[in-house]
Amino acid sequence: MAPTHFQRFLGCTGVAALIVMVFPAVAVFGLLLGVLPGLFLGIAPSLFFYLVIWWGLKWLVLKFAMAAGLDPGARQVRWAANFVPVVLLLLVAFTIPASINAPHEQEIAQLQANDLQSPGIVKLPAIVAIELPYTSHGGQRGVGPYCEALCLRLLYNGAVTRVIAAARSPDGKKIELASYRIERRDQCPKPDLPRTLIVWPEQHRASHGTKLRRVEDRVRARILAGECLVRDAGRIEDADTVISVRKVKTGADIFQAPWNPWLDAVGARRLEIVEADGRVLYRRTEIIAALLSSPLRSTAGGGLFTTVTYVGWARSGADTQPLGPDARDILPGLLGEEASRLPDLPDAVRP
């Protein structure tokens, strides 16, 4: 018996699904041929799965009809055999993502439930602590964290007199501390600055006519002029206010288990400004999540110039209340222009 059109299509879909499962980057090359070829290759694994289930359900409906004494060739029976499996598959395709995503959506709401975002500018005391993720300070273990971009701005803009730089380990069990202040001297020692600093938005808008657009360049110029950056031992208890950017939840990597629909791919970072007595002045929680797409379907892809490939369940990315690296997108408006702007140049090098 010659194969039917459906069987031919099912066979072609199965071959496409197998190719995509083995070589996910094929889906990218399919997009070069047009949207439809790329889309077909991306959903081929789930499409093949749904077609096989539909075929099996259709067979069962016909068997039940025959057991009930109905003619399988009757128009109503054939219509039911085609339509009932479609309804069941649609129900499954939309119900599964909704039920799996529901706990994650509830968790997201709980993570942001206690956020406190004041529209006004937060006034800082003379001594503040800045706690950034452990990898942000860029220093070597045992020497303590560096004075990062925010620390340098606050000190060299005169917004505070001392900054306690803190870096907490990912497990939260270890914290490195160092105290920074400015001291006027005839000659300063070589500044111990980070190898790289987070670039804040206004640095892109700075005049292209000067090379001193980076905060570290301006700080070095001030240090050459006698405003030394001095590092001492520090204690978090000395600070009247703590500004912290912490990772409060790490989401699972979807590349590690792409076919696991229950993967907890919800991550959260939090910016907090808390006074020494524990009173929260500001709290904002950024959520980066990858929830199952609805309807449940597969996706595949890869890069033309990279070995990174992906084939698995399609997920919807979400980034709510973004902070930017080290909260650089929020802090300028929160701390005010005078505290967070690029430090002034010394008089000797001002244009």
N, C-alpha and C positions, 0 to 999 in steps of 0.2 A: 504494500500500500504506500503510495506516494505521500510524503509529509505535507501537512497542511501549511497554509500561509502563517498561521500562528506558531506552529512548530519551527518553521524556518526562522521567524523573527525571534523566537525564544532561543534557538541555537546561536544566532548572531549575537544576541544580548549576552548569552553565557560566555561566548568567546571574548567579547569586549570586556565583560566583567573580570574574566581571568587575566587578561592583558593589563588592565588597570590595577588590579590587585598586586601584580608582580612588578609593573613599571608605572607607578602613579604619574610620573612626568608626562606620560602619553596624553593625559587630559589637557596639559598645557599646549602641546603641539596640535591637539584637536581644535583648540580655540583659534589657532592660526588659520585653520580652514574655514572658520565661521563660528557663530555663537552656537548654533544647533549641534554641530559635531562635538564641540567641547562640552556642552551641557549633557549630551547623551553619554559621553564617556565618563563624565563626573558622577552621574547617577546610575551608571550601568550595574554596579553590584547590587544596590537596593532595588533597582528596577527588575533585575533578574529574580531576586528573592520574591518580590511581590507577584511577579508573573507566575512563578512556580506555585506559590500559595493560592493564587487565584485559580489556577488550573486544577489544583487538588480540591479546592472548595467546590468548584463547578462539578467535578466528578462526583463528589459526595451528594450535592443537591440532586443530580440526576439519579443516583442510586436510591436516595430517599423517595424520589418521585416514582421510580419503578416499584419500590417496595410498597408504596401506597396504591399501586394499581393504576398510576397515571401513565399516559403515553409520553415517553421522553422526546418524541418528535413534535409534540403539540407546541403551538406558538407560545402559549402562556408558560409552559414548562421551560422552554428554551430561554424565554425572556427572564424568568426567575433564576435560571442557572447562571446567566451572565450578570444579572443585576445584584443578586443577594451577596455574592462574593465581593463585589466592588464596595457595597455598603459596609460590609464587615472589615475590609481592608482599610477603608477611609476612617472608620471608627478607631481601629488600632493605630493607624498612622498619626492621628491627632491626639488620641487619649494617652498614649505612652509618653510623648514628650511633656504633655501637661502634668501628668502625675509625677514624673521624675523631676521636673523643674520646680514643682510646688515647694518642696522643702528648701531648695536653694534660694528661691525667691523670698521665702519667709526668713531665712538666715540673713539675706541681704538687708531686709527691712529691720531686723534686730541689730545688725551691725551699725546702721545709720540712725537708729531710734534716738540715741542720746546725743546726737550732734547738736552743737550750739554755735550758731554763726551770727555774730553781731555785725551789723553794717558799718559800725564806727571804727575808727583807728585805735588800735591797742597801744596804750602808753606804757613804755618799758621803764623799769627801775634801773638803778645804776649798775647792778650786777645781775646778769642773766646767764642761764645755762642753755646751751644748744645741743640737743641730742639728735644725731643723725644715724642712719643705718651704718653698721660696722664697716661696710665696704666703701662708704663715702669718703672717709678721711684720708684714704690713699697712703697712709703711713706704714711703717713697719711695726710689727708686734713688739711691745715692750717700750716704745718711745712715746706712746700716748697719741691721741688724735691731733690732727692739724687744725689750724684756724681756717675754716672753710669760707666760702664766698659770703655767706650771711654774717659770719663772725667778723670778717674784714670790713664789711660795709658798716656794721653797727659801730665798730671801734673807730674807724677813720672818718666817720661822719659825726662822731661825738654823741651818738645816741645813747651809749652806755660807756661806763668806765672800765668794766672788766667782763670778760666772757669765759664761762666754764665750758670748754668743749668736751662733749661726751660721746662715746661710741659704744653701743651695746652689742654684744655678740648675738648672732641669729637665735640662739636658744634662750637669750635673756639672762643667762647665768653670770656673764662676765661683762664688766663695763670698764672702759679706759677713760681716764680723765686728765685734763690739762687746763691750766688757767692762763689766759692771755690778757695783756694790757699794753698800753702805749706809754713809753717813757722817753723823754727828751734827753739826748746825749749828743756830744760833739761828733762821735763816730759810732755807728751801729754795727753789731756783728751781722754776718750774712743771715738774711731772714730764712727761717725754716718754713717754707711755704709748700703746699701740696704740689705734686707733679702736674695735676690738671684740676681745674675748677669748673663747676657748673656755670654755663653761660646763661645769664639772665636775659629776659626779652629786650630790655632797653639797650643792651650792648650791640644788638643788631642795628639799632636805629642811631647809634652814635655817629659822629662826623667821620666820614671816610678820609678826611684830610689829616688825621692824626693817627699815629700808631698806638697811642695810649687809650685804646678803647676797652681793654681788658682790665678788670678790677685788680688783678695781680700786678700789672704794669704800673698802674697808678699808685698802688701800695708801695712797690719798690721805689718809685720816685719819691714818695713821702719819707721812706726809710733813709734814702740817700740824703734827704734834707734834715735828718736828725730825729725823726719820729720813729723810734725803734719799736719793733714788735717783740715784746718780752714774754717768754713762757715760763710759768712756775708750776708747782704742784697745785692741783685743784681738788675741791670737794664740792659735790653736788649740793650739799647742805648750805654752802655759802651763797647760793643764788636765791634771789627773791622771786624770780619767775623762771620757768622752764619752758623752752620752745622745743618741741620734739616732733620728729617725723619717724614713725615706727611702722613696721609691717606687722599688722595684728593678725593676719591670716594668710597662709600661703596656699594658693590654688594648685591643684595637680596639673602636670604638663600633659596636654592633650596628645602630644606626639608619643608619649610613653604608652598610652592605652587608647588608641583612637577608636576601637570598636567596643569600648566599655561605656554603655549609655549611662551608668550610674556614677561616672567619674565626677568627683567633686572639684570642679574647675573654677571655684570662686576664691579670689584673692582680695585682700583689703589692706590699704595703707591709711594711716591716720595722722593728721596734723593737729597738734594740741598746743595750747598756751595755757599753762597752769601756774597759779601763784603758789608760793611756798606753803601756804596753809591748806592747799588742796583745792581751792576754788578754781573752777574751770572758766577761763575767759573766752576761749574759742576752741571748737572741736569740729573737724570736718573729716569725713571718712570717704576715701576713694575706693570704689569697687571696680575691679577688673574681673569679669566673668565670661565664661564660654558655656552658654546653656544650649541644650539640644534644640535644634531648629524644628519647627512644626510646619508641615508634616514631617515625620521621621524619614530621613533620606540620607544617602551617602554623598560624599564629595571626595574629589581627588585633585591633586595638583602638585606642582613642584616648580622650581626655578630653572630658567635657561642657563644661568651661570652659577648655579649652586647645586650641591648634592642633597639639599633638604627636600624631601618629598612627604606627601601626606595622603593617606586614603583611610577613610573611616566615616563615622557618623558626622553629618554636617552640624555645625554649631554656630550660634549667633553671638558675636562678640559684643560686650557691653562695657563701657567705661563711664561710670557715673561720678559726678563731682570730682573731675580730675584735678590733681595737684601739680603735676609736672615734676621733673627731677628735683629732689630735696625741697619740694613745695615752692619752687621758684615762681610758678604762675599765680600763686595766691598771696605770698608774703609782701610783695610791693604795695598792693592795695590795703593789706591788713596792717602793716607797720607804718605806712605813710612815706611820702616822697623823701622827706629829710633824713629819715633813718635808713632807707633801703636803696637810695640812688647810688650811682657811681661816685666814689670819693673824689673830692676836688684834687687838682694837681697842686704841688707847691708853687709858690709865686715864681720861682726861678725858671720853671719850665712851662708856665701857662702861655698859651698863644697870645 
